[in-house]
Amino acid sequence: MYAKSVEKTKAIKLRKQGLSYSEIIKKIDVSRSTLSLWLRDISLSNNARLSLEEKIANAQRLGAEAKRNQRLLKVKQIEKRAVKN
């Protein structure tokens, strides 16, 4: 039980620094549900909250860009096939 309390303390410290659950899981070997239970009452500072919001926005931008690139590639493939026919 002691080992888990050490992990919980570390998880709380990392969360207060503005790390996401995914980032914390990479550093501490626990499940997402366990993290959720441990961290549900932790309130973030404005800096930590802004840091997380920035990470989310960046991930959304990267995802949208990847999706756009996939769509453009697919359109080019369709155009190529259309020209052949």
VEXKOLDREN-550264 format. One record per residue (C-alpha): x, y, z negated; chain; residue number from 1. Coordinates in steps of 0.05 Angstrom, whole numbers, plus 5000, padded with zeros to 4 digits. Layout:
<tormis>
u = X&v = Y&w = Z&chaine = A&num = NUM
...
</tormis>
This chain:
<tormis>
u = 5000&v = 5000&w = 5000&chaine = A&num = 1
u = 5058&v = 5047&w = 4986&chaine = A&num = 2
u = 5082&v = 5043&w = 5058&chaine = A&num = 3
u = 5015&v = 5066&w = 5084&chaine = A&num = 4
u = 5013&v = 5125&w = 5037&chaine = A&num = 5
u = 5081&v = 5146&w = 5064&chaine = A&num = 6
u = 5054&v = 5141&w = 5135&chaine = A&num = 7
u = 4992&v = 5180&w = 5116&chaine = A&num = 8
u = 5033&v = 5236&w = 5086&chaine = A&num = 9
u = 5077&v = 5238&w = 5148&chaine = A&num = 10
u = 5015&v = 5238&w = 5193&chaine = A&num = 11
u = 4985&v = 5296&w = 5154&chaine = A&num = 12
u = 5050&v = 5335&w = 5159&chaine = A&num = 13
u = 5054&v = 5324&w = 5235&chaine = A&num = 14
u = 4981&v = 5343&w = 5245&chaine = A&num = 15
u = 4991&v = 5408&w = 5207&chaine = A&num = 16
u = 5049&v = 5423&w = 5254&chaine = A&num = 17
u = 5000&v = 5419&w = 5312&chaine = A&num = 18
u = 5013&v = 5350&w = 5340&chaine = A&num = 19
u = 4957&v = 5314&w = 5374&chaine = A&num = 20
u = 4933&v = 5245&w = 5353&chaine = A&num = 21
u = 4969&v = 5214&w = 5413&chaine = A&num = 22
u = 5035&v = 5248&w = 5394&chaine = A&num = 23
u = 5028&v = 5225&w = 5322&chaine = A&num = 24
u = 5013&v = 5153&w = 5343&chaine = A&num = 25
u = 5079&v = 5153&w = 5382&chaine = A&num = 26
u = 5116&v = 5170&w = 5317&chaine = A&num = 27
u = 5075&v = 5129&w = 5268&chaine = A&num = 28
u = 5050&v = 5059&w = 5283&chaine = A&num = 29
u = 4977&v = 5065&w = 5263&chaine = A&num = 30
u = 4911&v = 5061&w = 5301&chaine = A&num = 31
u = 4874&v = 5121&w = 5325&chaine = A&num = 32
u = 4815&v = 5104&w = 5280&chaine = A&num = 33
u = 4861&v = 5103&w = 5219&chaine = A&num = 34
u = 4889&v = 5171&w = 5239&chaine = A&num = 35
u = 4819&v = 5197&w = 5247&chaine = A&num = 36
u = 4802&v = 5175&w = 5176&chaine = A&num = 37
u = 4866&v = 5204&w = 5147&chaine = A&num = 38
u = 4861&v = 5270&w = 5183&chaine = A&num = 39
u = 4787&v = 5286&w = 5187&chaine = A&num = 40
u = 4791&v = 5335&w = 5128&chaine = A&num = 41
u = 4856&v = 5369&w = 5150&chaine = A&num = 42
u = 4845&v = 5440&w = 5173&chaine = A&num = 43
u = 4895&v = 5468&w = 5222&chaine = A&num = 44
u = 4929&v = 5535&w = 5219&chaine = A&num = 45
u = 4915&v = 5584&w = 5275&chaine = A&num = 46
u = 4984&v = 5569&w = 5306&chaine = A&num = 47
u = 4973&v = 5494&w = 5304&chaine = A&num = 48
u = 4903&v = 5501&w = 5333&chaine = A&num = 49
u = 4929&v = 5546&w = 5389&chaine = A&num = 50
u = 4985&v = 5496&w = 5403&chaine = A&num = 51
u = 4935&v = 5439&w = 5411&chaine = A&num = 52
u = 4889&v = 5482&w = 5454&chaine = A&num = 53
u = 4948&v = 5499&w = 5499&chaine = A&num = 54
u = 4967&v = 5425&w = 5505&chaine = A&num = 55
u = 4896&v = 5407&w = 5524&chaine = A&num = 56
u = 4892&v = 5463&w = 5576&chaine = A&num = 57
u = 4959&v = 5441&w = 5606&chaine = A&num = 58
u = 4936&v = 5368&w = 5610&chaine = A&num = 59
u = 4871&v = 5390&w = 5644&chaine = A&num = 60
u = 4911&v = 5431&w = 5695&chaine = A&num = 61
u = 4957&v = 5372&w = 5709&chaine = A&num = 62
u = 4898&v = 5324&w = 5716&chaine = A&num = 63
u = 4861&v = 5371&w = 5763&chaine = A&num = 64
u = 4924&v = 5380&w = 5805&chaine = A&num = 65
u = 4935&v = 5305&w = 5810&chaine = A&num = 66
u = 4862&v = 5294&w = 5830&chaine = A&num = 67
u = 4868&v = 5348&w = 5883&chaine = A&num = 68
u = 4931&v = 5317&w = 5911&chaine = A&num = 69
u = 4897&v = 5249&w = 5914&chaine = A&num = 70
u = 4837&v = 5280&w = 5950&chaine = A&num = 71
u = 4881&v = 5316&w = 6001&chaine = A&num = 72
u = 4919&v = 5252&w = 6015&chaine = A&num = 73
u = 4854&v = 5214&w = 6026&chaine = A&num = 74
u = 4829&v = 5268&w = 6073&chaine = A&num = 75
u = 4893&v = 5264&w = 6114&chaine = A&num = 76
u = 4887&v = 5189&w = 6119&chaine = A&num = 77
u = 4815&v = 5195&w = 6143&chaine = A&num = 78
u = 4835&v = 5248&w = 6194&chaine = A&num = 79
u = 4891&v = 5203&w = 6219&chaine = A&num = 80
u = 4843&v = 5145&w = 6229&chaine = A&num = 81
u = 4793&v = 5190&w = 6263&chaine = A&num = 82
u = 4845&v = 5215&w = 6313&chaine = A&num = 83
u = 4864&v = 5143&w = 6330&chaine = A&num = 84
u = 4792&v = 5125&w = 6347&chaine = A&num = 85
</tormis>
